[in-house]
C-alpha cells in the first residue's frame, strides 16, 4: 500500500514537472516567434510606403439632399485606399483616396423619379500625421452625381475615418455620407483627440 502511494505521488510529481517544462518551452517559443514577427514587420515597412485598400459594396444607400429635399437611393462600390510613407521627423505622410465605382441611383422622392450616375472620379487628399500613435483622422471626400434628367447635379460627400497605427498602417472606414447641392470647398481634415 505504501509502495502504491509513493508510485502515485511520483507519477503526479512527474506530470507536474512535465507540464511546467512544456509550458515554459511553449512560452519561449511564442516569445521568439513574436520577436521574429516584429523584426520582420519593422524591416519590411522601414522607409517604404504601405498601401491599404478596402472595397465596400453599397447595395442601397438612401440619403436626402438637404438643399432641395431630393431623396436618392444609391448603389455601387466605394474603394477606400490609404498610402502611408514614413517622414524624416518620425511621422507619416498619408494619401487618402476614395473612388466611387459604377455609382448609380434614382430619385425616389418627390416624384418624378429619375436616375443619377456617379462621375466615377477618384478624389485624393494628403496630410502629415505626426506621433503619437495610434491616432485617428477624419476627412471629407466627394464625387459628383449627374442627373439623367433636366435637374442640377448633386455631390455625394463621404466622410472617412483613418486610424494610423504605430507601424504606419492607415486603416480607412466610412464614417457617414450625405448629399449637397454644391461642390464642397473644404476638406475639413482633422485629428481626433
C-alpha positions in Angstrom: 0.0 0.0 0.0 2.8 2.3 0.9 4.5 1.5 -2.4 1.3 2.3 -4.3 1.2 5.8 -2.7 4.8 6.5 -3.4 4.3 5.4 -7.1 1.2 7.6 -7.4 3.0 10.6 -5.8 6.0 10.0 -8.1 3.8 10.0 -11.2 1.9 13.1 -10.1 5.1 14.9 -9.5 6.5 13.8 -12.9 3.3 15.1 -14.6 3.5 18.4 -12.8 7.2 18.9 -13.8 6.4 17.8 -17.4 3.6 20.3 -17.7 5.7 23.0 -16.2 8.6 22.3 -18.6 6.3 22.2 -21.7 4.6 25.5 -20.6 8.0 27.2 -20.3 9.2 25.8 -23.6 5.9 26.9 -25.3 6.2 30.4 -23.8 9.8 30.8 -25.0 8.8 29.5 -28.5 5.9 32.0 -28.7 8.1 34.9 -27.4 10.8 34.1 -30.0 8.2 33.9 -32.8 6.7 37.2 -31.7 10.0 38.9 -31.7 10.8 37.5 -35.2 7.5 38.7 -36.5 8.1 42.1 -35.0 11.5 42.3 -36.6 10.2 41.1 -39.9 7.3 43.7 -39.8 9.7 46.5 -38.9 12.2 45.7 -41.6 9.5 45.3 -44.3 7.9 48.7 -43.5 11.0 50.8 -42.7 11.2 53.6 -45.2 8.7 52.0 -47.5 5.2 53.0 -48.5 2.3 50.8 -47.2 -1.0 50.6 -49.1 -4.3 49.5 -47.6 -7.3 49.2 -49.8 -10.8 48.4 -48.8 -13.8 47.9 -51.2 -17.2 48.4 -49.8 -20.3 47.3 -51.7 -23.1 49.8 -51.5 -26.3 47.8 -52.2 -28.7 50.6 -51.1 -27.8 54.0 -49.6 -30.9 56.1 -49.1 -29.9 59.7 -48.4 -31.5 63.1 -48.6 -30.2 66.2 -50.3 -30.6 68.8 -47.6 -30.6 71.6 -50.2 -33.6 70.6 -52.4 -35.1 67.7 -50.3 -34.5 65.1 -53.0 -34.3 61.6 -51.5 -32.0 59.4 -53.5 -31.2 55.6 -53.4 -27.6 55.0 -54.5 -25.8 51.7 -55.2 -22.3 50.7 -56.5 -18.9 50.4 -54.8 -16.7 52.7 -52.7 -13.0 51.9 -52.9 -11.0 53.4 -50.0 -7.2 53.5 -50.4 -4.6 54.8 -48.0 -0.9 55.1 -48.7 1.5 55.7 -45.8 5.1 56.8 -46.2 7.4 57.5 -43.2 8.7 61.1 -42.9 12.1 62.1 -41.6 10.7 63.5 -38.3 9.1 60.2 -37.3 5.6 60.9 -38.7 3.8 59.6 -41.7 2.6 61.2 -44.9 -0.9 59.8 -45.6 -2.5 59.9 -49.1 -6.2 59.1 -48.7 -8.2 58.2 -51.9 -11.9 57.4 -52.4 -13.2 56.2 -55.7 -16.9 55.6 -56.4 -17.1 52.7 -58.9 -20.3 52.3 -61.0 -22.3 54.5 -58.7 -25.8 54.8 -59.9 -29.1 55.8 -58.2 -32.5 57.1 -58.6 -34.5 59.8 -57.0 -37.3 58.1 -55.0 -39.0 61.3 -53.6 -40.5 63.6 -54.5 -41.9 62.5 -57.9 -41.0 62.3 -60.7 -38.3 59.6 -60.4 -35.2 59.9 -62.5 -31.7 58.4 -62.4 -28.4 59.6 -61.3 -24.9 58.5 -62.5 -21.7 58.9 -60.5 -18.8 60.7 -62.2 -16.5 57.6 -61.4 -13.8 60.0 -60.4 -11.1 59.5 -57.8 -10.8 62.0 -55.0 -7.4 62.2 -53.1 -6.1 64.2 -50.2 -2.8 64.1 -48.4 -1.7 65.1 -44.9 1.1 64.6 -42.4 0.3 62.5 -39.3 2.8 63.2 -36.5 3.2 61.0 -33.5 1.9 59.8 -31.0 0.1 56.7 -32.3 -2.4 55.3 -32.7 -4.2 58.3 -33.9 -7.4 59.0 -35.9 -8.1 61.5 -38.6 -11.4 62.3 -40.2 -11.8 64.0 -43.6 -14.2 64.7 -46.5 -14.2 63.2 -50.0 -16.7 63.8 -52.7 -18.0 62.7 -56.1 -20.4 64.4 -58.5 -23.8 62.8 -59.2 -25.1 63.7 -62.6 -28.9 63.5 -63.0 -30.3 61.8 -66.1 -33.0 64.4 -66.3 -33.1 68.2 -66.6 -32.1 68.8 -63.0 -29.0 70.2 -61.2 -26.1 67.9 -60.3 -25.5 66.9 -56.7 -22.4 65.9 -54.8 -22.1 62.8 -52.6 -19.9 63.7 -49.7 -18.2 60.7 -47.9 -16.6 61.4 -44.6 -13.8 58.9 -43.9 -12.1 58.0 -40.7 -8.5 56.7 -40.8 -6.8 55.1 -37.8 -3.0 55.4 -38.1 -1.1 52.7 -36.1 2.4 52.8 -34.7 3.8 50.8 -37.6 2.3 53.3 -40.1 -0.7 51.3 -41.3 -3.6 53.6 -42.0 -6.9 51.7 -41.7 -9.8 53.5 -43.6 -13.5 53.3 -42.9 -16.6 55.3 -43.8 -18.0 57.4 -41.0 -21.0 58.9 -42.8 -22.3 60.1 -46.2 -24.6 62.9 -47.3 -25.7 64.8 -50.4 -25.2 68.5 -51.1 -26.3 70.8 -53.9 -22.9 72.4 -54.5 -19.4 71.1 -54.6 -17.7 71.2 -51.2 -14.8 73.7 -50.9 -13.2 72.5 -47.7 -11.6 69.2 -46.8 -12.2 69.6 -43.0 -9.4 67.1 -42.3 -8.8 67.0 -38.6 -7.1 64.9 -36.0 -9.5 63.4 -33.5 -8.3 63.6 -29.9 
